[in-house]
Amino acid sequence: MTEAIGWVSSLILILTITRQIHKQWKDHTSEGVSKWLFIGQVSASAGFAIYSYLLGNWVFVVTNLVMLLSAFIGLGIVLYQKRIQGRQ
């Protein structure tokens, strides 16, 4: 039961972040979204993934690796959209 709670919570977090990144992309704007949010997320997710691996906690290893990927995608979207807006 403990593992199930962890995996369900992980799925909820991942779906929430994925939805936000999708909205950012679909709306063609990152207004109000700082690149530092994603830079911080990259750092934290990488650190937590390593920490979780060392503890042998696979729920958090997987969750933080997916969050790390989402941080890179979100950062890429912010930088791309800011560059496009700078051209207009």
FIDO-388750 format. One line per 5 residues: number of its first residue (from 1); for each residue x, y, z of C-alpha. Coordinates in Angstrom, 2 decimals, decimal comma, always signed. Layout:
BEGIN
NUM) X:Y:Z; ...
END
This chain:
BEGIN
1) +0,00:+0,00:+0,00; +2,86:+2,40:+0,79; +4,38:+1,95:-2,68; +0,97:+2,47:-4,31; +0,53:+5,79:-2,53
6) +3,99:+6,84:-3,73; +3,37:+5,86:-7,35; -0,08:+7,48:-7,47; +1,30:+10,69:-5,96; +4,15:+10,62:-8,47
11) +1,70:+10,24:-11,35; -0,40:+13,17:-10,10; +2,69:+15,40:-9,86; +3,93:+14,42:-13,31; +0,52:+14,95:-14,92
16) +0,19:+18,36:-13,25; +3,59:+19,55:-14,48; +3,03:+18,05:-17,95; -0,28:+19,89:-18,23; +1,36:+23,21:-17,30
21) +4,15:+22,76:-19,85; +1,62:+21,79:-22,53; -0,43:+24,92:-21,78; +2,67:+27,07:-21,98; +3,49:+25,60:-25,40
26) -0,08:+25,66:-26,73; -0,69:+29,28:-25,66; +2,62:+30,36:-27,26; +3,56:+32,36:-24,20; +5,75:+32,02:-21,16
31) +4,70:+35,37:-19,76; +5,23:+35,42:-16,03; +7,32:+32,24:-16,10; +10,94:+32,73:-15,08; +13,72:+30,66:-16,59
36) +15,10:+30,48:-13,04; +12,11:+28,35:-12,02; +13,27:+25,65:-14,42; +16,96:+26,11:-13,64; +16,13:+25,56:-9,97
41) +13,97:+22,56:-10,88; +16,84:+21,03:-12,90; +19,20:+21,39:-9,96; +16,75:+20,09:-7,37; +15,47:+17,19:-9,49
46) +19,00:+16,05:-10,36; +20,03:+16,19:-6,72; +16,90:+14,40:-5,53; +17,26:+11,71:-8,23; +20,81:+10,97:-7,08
51) +19,79:+11,05:-3,42; +16,82:+8,75:-4,09; +19,00:+6,32:-6,04; +21,48:+6,17:-3,16; +18,59:+5,39:-0,81
56) +17,17:+2,81:-3,23; +13,80:+4,59:-3,45; +12,61:+3,91:-7,00; +9,42:+5,95:-6,72; +11,48:+9,07:-6,18
61) +14,20:+8,10:-8,66; +11,65:+7,77:-11,47; +9,66:+10,82:-10,38; +12,71:+13,05:-10,18; +14,12:+11,86:-13,50
66) +10,80:+12,66:-15,18; +10,73:+16,02:-13,38; +14,29:+16,65:-14,59; +13,20:+15,98:-18,17; +10,17:+18,24:-17,75
71) +12,41:+21,01:-16,38; +14,61:+20,87:-19,48; +11,55:+20,93:-21,72; +10,00:+23,83:-19,79; +13,25:+25,78:-19,86
76) +13,57:+25,17:-23,59; +10,05:+26,48:-24,16; +10,68:+29,61:-22,06; +13,94:+30,38:-23,87; +12,41:+29,70:-27,30
81) +9,36:+31,86:-26,65; +11,41:+34,71:-25,20; +13,66:+34,60:-28,27; +10,64:+34,65:-30,61; +9,05:+37,55:-28,69
86) +12,34:+39,45:-28,90; +12,17:+39,30:-32,70; +8,73:+40,89:-32,88
END
